[in-house]
Amino acid sequence: MVQTIHKAIIPAAGLGTRFLPATKVQPKEMLPIVDKPIIQYVVEEAVASGISEIILITGAQKRALEDHFDRNFELEWHLDRNKKFELLSQIQRITNLANFAYVRQKIQLGDGHALLCARSLIGNEACAVLFGDELIVGTRPALAQLIEVYERFRDPVIAAVRVPSKEISMYGVIEGKQVAPRVWQVSKLIEKPKPSETRSRLAVVGHYIVTPETLDALKRAHPSHHGELRLIDGFRELLKTRPLYACEFTGTRYDCGNKLQFVKATIAMGLKHPEVKVGLRKYLHEISND
């Protein structure tokens, strides 16, 4: 089957207040997990899923995101002159990962508003949406799993993860009926319910497939969170007229907008990194015995 999803939008205009003071002048998405910024992991997942065009929604103080995926001729010259060809290849690869476009969200009015800022670049086609601080690690990209569900049903898809009852109030929650292994048709979306308010343990994660109808629904939707228009508001509006699906992907998800999750992601990726994995494993063993 020929893949139908070629574009991905990455909203990355937030202020990153949970990581202050580190994010006072540096975008949260540029914080490194070992030796790569979070945003690069997100882009690499998109590319591994067949995406060729990346639309980054940025804002004030986010120029570093654009620079990271652009060429740096001075640095390339320096690496070439000093025969650091492996490093040179690595930074040139970043530039060539995909075709990049950038849109500014001038006012912070929610992730739904951010998507509408990119409406003219999407055209009349479905596309992926990946949040810039969501790192998902697995044998198969989570986005590729969502694309497979979309290509079967041809309706929008939400990534879902099963969470313990005590954590359910931290998430948007999906209710619905199972229609295939790890796939649900959504009947209701509940924002941060108490455990007693739902039997579902499927939480919404920041990976989506949206259609033009989703964006039209966003235009009709009313903001539900402190005056901000959220993507979940658009999905609720869409449910009135069209089916919506959820995919319980396989893989490990790290919310890198959360300090503890960020540290866990750094350790997990460090244990896979060829330069540091042996020393890190030894260090973790040492401190676990203290």
N, C-alpha and C positions, 0 to 999 in steps of 0.2 A: 504494500500500500504506500502511495506517495504521501509524505508528511504534509499536513495542511497548515501547521503552525510554524511560522518563520520569524515572527517578531516577539520580543519580550520587553515589557516596561518594568523598570526598576525605580519605584519611588524612593528618593534618597534626599529629601529636602528638609527633614526634621532637624531640630536643634541639638539632639543628643544630650538632653539635660541630665539623664540618668548617669552619664559618665563624666560630668563636670568634676574637676577642672580640666581633665584631659581633652575635652571637646570644646574648650573655649575658642580655639582657633583652628582645630583640626577636625574634619568631619568624622563622626562616629564610624562611618563605613570604611574609613581609612585606617582604623586601629588594626595593628598586625596580629594575626594568628600565626605564631612562629615568625615566618619571614614574608608572608603575603597578607595584604589587607583583606578584611572581610569581604569587601565588594568584589574582589577578584575571584574568590571562591564562588560567589553567587553567579558571576558572569560565566565562569568555567562550567558550572552545572548547566546553565542555559545552552552553552555551545555544545556540550556533550549530549544534550537532548535534541540537537538538530536545529537550534536557533542560529540565524545568521545576522539578524539585525537587533541591536540593543538600543532602547530609548531610555536614557537616564533622566529622571526628573530631579533637578537640583534646585538650590536656593542660594541665598547669600552665604558667603564663607565656604562655598563648596567647590571652589575652582580646582582644588587638589584632585577631585574625582576626574575631572576632564583631563588634567595634566597626566594623571597616571596612565590613561589609555591612549595618550598621544605619544609622539616620538620626542626623544630628548637627544638632539644631535650632539651636543657637547659631551654628554655622558657616553653615548655610543662611540664617539671619536676617542675618548679617553680609554674605554675598555679595549677597543681595537688596537690602539697604540701600545697598550701594555699586555697585549696578547691574552686577555681574559675573555676568550672566545665563548666559553660556556655561559658566563654571565651575560655577554652581549646577546647570545641567542635567546636567553630567557627574557630579557626586556624587549627585544624585537618581537617575540612571540606575543607579548601582552597587547601590543598595538594591532597585531594581525588576528586577534581572536575573533573579531566580528566587525561589522560596520556599525559605528556608534553615532547616535544623534543625541542632542541635549536640549532639554526644555526647562526654563526657569519657572518655578512656582513662586510668584512674587509675594504672596501672603499665605501664611500657614492656616489653611482652612480644611485640613484633613486629607487622608489618602485618596478618598473619592474625588475630591476636587483636583488633586494632583493628576489623577488619570484623565480627567476631562481636559486638563491643560495640554495633553498629548493627543487629543481626539483627532486632530487633522493629520497626524502622522500615521495613524492606524489604518485609516481607510475603511473599507467595507469588508473586513476580515477579522477572524478570531485571533487573539494573541495571548501570550502568557503574561502574568504579573508575578514578580518576585520581589519580596521586601528585601531591602539592602542590608539587613542585619540577621537574616535567617540562614543559618548554615546547616545543611542536611547532608550527612555522609552515609554512603551505602554502596553496595555492589552495583546497583543500577540507579541512575539519577531519579530523584523524586519527580522532577518535572516530566521526564520521559513517561513515567507511570500515569501522570495526569493527562498527558497528550494521548496516550493509548485509550483512556476512558472517553475523552472528547471525541476521538475518531470513531468510536463505537456508537455513541449516543448523539453526537453533534449538538450538544447543549453545554452550557458553562459547567465548570468543575472546580470544586474547592478541595484543597488538601486537608486531610484530617489526621489527627493523632489521638490515640486512646490515652487518657490521663486518669490518675486516681481520683476518687470521689472528693477527697479533701482539697483538691486543686481545681475543681471544675469551675469555681466562682472566679477564677483568674482569666477565663477564656470566653470567647464566643462559642456556642455549643450547637451541634447539629442534631436534629431529630429527623427520622425518616425510616424507610423500609429498605432492607438489603435486597439488591437486584442482581448481584453477581459477587463472586469472592472479593471482599475488601472494597466493594462499591455499594453506595447507598443512594437512593433517590430522596432528596431532601424535601421534607414537608414543613419544617420550621427552623428558624435560626433564632437563638436566644442569647442575648448579651449578658455574660457573667451571671448566670443564675446561681442560686443557692443549691446545694446538693439535693435538698428536699423538693426542689421545683422541677427537676427533670430526672428521668431514669437513664438518659444518654450519658456516655462518657467519651463521646467523640468531640474533640476540640478543634476549632478552626486554626489552621497554620498559614503563614504568609506566602503561600504558593497558590496560584489560581490560573484557570483558563477563562477568559472573558470573551464575549461576543459583542458585536455592535449593539445588539439589543440590550446588553448589560449596561453599556454606556448611556444609551437612551433612557434606561430605567434610572440611572444615577441622576440624570437631569431632572427627572420627575420626583425623585426622592426628597424627603425632608431630613435635614441634619438631626442626628439623634444623640450626639455626644458633645456637649458644651459648645454647640453651634458649629461643630465640624461635620463635614459630609464624609462619611466612611463608606468604603466599598461594601460593607455588610448592609448598609442602608439601601444600596442599589440592588443587592441580591434579594432583599426582602420585597422590594417593589417588583422585581422581575418574577418572583414566585407567583404573583397574581396571574400571570399570563403564560409562563413557560416553565418547563421542567428544569431542575437544577440538581447536579449530582455531587457526591463527595467521594473522594478516593482516600482510603486509609493506606497510605504509602508504606513501603518497607524502607527502613533506614533509621539513623539516629539523628534527631533534630536538636540543635543548640540555638537558643534565643540569645544572640550575641548582644542584644540590647540590655541584657541582665548581667550584672557583674559576675555572679557565681557561674552562670552558664558560659560566660566568656572565658573564665579561667578553665572550666572543664573542657571547652573546645580547644583551648591552647594546649592542654595536657594531651588530649586525644590525638590532635594532629602532630604534636611533638613526638608522640610514641610511634608515629608512622614516618617521621622525617629521617632520612638517612644520616644526616649530620649530627643529630642530637638524640636519637631514640635510645642508643645504648647508655649514654651518660644520664639521660633523664630517667630511664627505668631504674638505674642503679641508685640515683638520688631519691626517687620515690620509695624504694625499698629501705634506704637508710632512715629516712624520716618516719616511715611507718613503724620502725622498731624503736623510736625514741620514747 
